[in-house]
Amino acid sequence: MRPPTPKEKKLGEGIRVRLTNREKELLSERCRKEGYKTLIDFGRAKLLRKREIRKIEASKEFSELMGQMDFELNKIGVNLNQIAKKLNTYLGYQLDSQDKRTLNNAYETLKKCFVLLQKYMDHIP
């Protein structure tokens, strides 16, 4: 015979959540992927789990780098908007060599930004 459940651990209260069939399928799939046996266990864990908040402090070097990157990305946006305006304003406008250089420079700068971000992301636990 099973020992009696203490009063504070008895599950007498409930809530009801209505989902579409697709939402329930997605929830069940996520439940299985995360290793929970039942949707109830999954839901209880997600609803009652204390969320971890990690504070990540950025170095002065990183902050300066992000400021420079923000400036560069803004310049790229301005250049792309100018090219888009030309393309949309003038019927039959063809990209000239300056436009192509601008697009190539934007692409190269974006790649450098991605590499730098990836470098710093790899250090975050």
C-alpha positions in Angstrom: 0.0 0.0 0.0 1.2 3.5 -0.8 1.9 5.9 2.0 -0.5 8.8 2.3 0.3 12.0 0.6 0.9 14.9 2.9 -1.8 17.6 2.8 0.5 20.3 1.4 1.5 18.0 -1.6 -2.1 17.0 -2.5 -3.1 18.2 -6.0 -6.6 19.4 -5.5 -6.6 22.7 -7.4 -6.6 23.0 -11.2 -6.6 25.4 -14.1 -7.9 24.9 -17.6 -6.1 26.0 -20.8 -7.8 25.7 -24.1 -5.5 25.1 -27.2 -6.0 24.4 -30.9 -5.1 20.9 -32.1 -1.9 22.3 -33.7 -0.9 24.1 -30.4 -1.4 20.9 -28.5 0.7 19.0 -31.0 3.5 21.6 -30.8 3.4 21.5 -27.0 3.5 17.7 -26.9 6.4 17.7 -29.3 8.3 20.2 -27.1 7.4 18.2 -24.0 9.0 15.0 -25.5 12.1 16.9 -26.7 12.7 18.3 -23.3 12.3 14.9 -21.6 9.0 15.2 -19.7 6.8 12.2 -19.4 3.5 14.1 -19.4 2.1 17.4 -20.5 1.1 18.0 -16.9 4.7 17.6 -15.7 6.0 19.8 -18.5 3.4 22.5 -17.8 4.0 22.5 -14.0 7.7 22.7 -14.5 7.4 25.6 -17.0 4.8 27.5 -14.9 6.4 27.2 -11.5 10.1 27.1 -12.3 12.1 30.1 -11.1 13.6 31.9 -14.0 17.4 32.3 -14.0 18.5 35.8 -14.8 22.1 36.2 -15.7 23.7 39.6 -15.7 26.5 39.9 -18.3 28.7 42.8 -17.9 30.4 44.1 -21.1 33.9 45.3 -21.1 34.7 48.9 -22.1 36.4 47.5 -25.3 33.2 45.6 -26.2 31.0 48.6 -25.6 33.2 50.8 -27.8 33.2 48.1 -30.5 29.4 47.9 -30.4 29.2 51.7 -30.7 31.5 51.5 -33.8 29.5 48.6 -35.2 26.2 50.5 -34.7 27.6 53.5 -36.6 28.8 51.3 -39.5 25.5 49.4 -39.7 23.7 52.7 -39.8 25.8 53.9 -42.7 25.1 50.7 -44.5 21.4 51.2 -44.0 21.6 54.8 -45.4 23.5 53.6 -48.5 21.1 50.8 -49.1 18.1 53.2 -48.8 19.8 55.5 -51.4 20.2 52.7 -53.8 16.6 51.5 -53.2 15.3 55.0 -53.8 17.2 55.2 -57.2 15.8 51.8 -58.2 12.2 52.8 -57.2 12.3 56.3 -58.6 13.7 55.9 -62.0 12.1 53.4 -64.3 14.6 51.1 -65.8 17.5 52.3 -63.6 20.4 49.9 -63.7 22.9 49.6 -60.9 26.1 51.4 -61.8 29.6 50.5 -60.7 29.4 52.8 -57.7 26.2 51.1 -56.6 27.8 47.7 -56.9 30.8 48.9 -54.9 28.5 50.2 -52.2 26.7 46.9 -52.1 29.9 44.9 -52.0 31.3 47.2 -49.2 28.1 46.8 -47.3 28.3 43.0 -47.6 31.9 42.9 -46.5 31.2 45.2 -43.5 28.2 43.0 -42.5 30.4 39.9 -42.6 33.0 41.6 -40.4 30.3 42.6 -37.9 29.0 39.0 -37.9 32.5 37.6 -37.2 33.0 40.1 -34.3 29.7 39.4 -32.8 30.3 35.6 -33.1 33.7 36.0 -31.4 32.1 37.7 -28.4 29.1 35.3 -28.3 31.4 32.4 -28.0 32.7 33.7 -24.7 29.2 34.0 -23.1 28.4 30.9 -21.0 
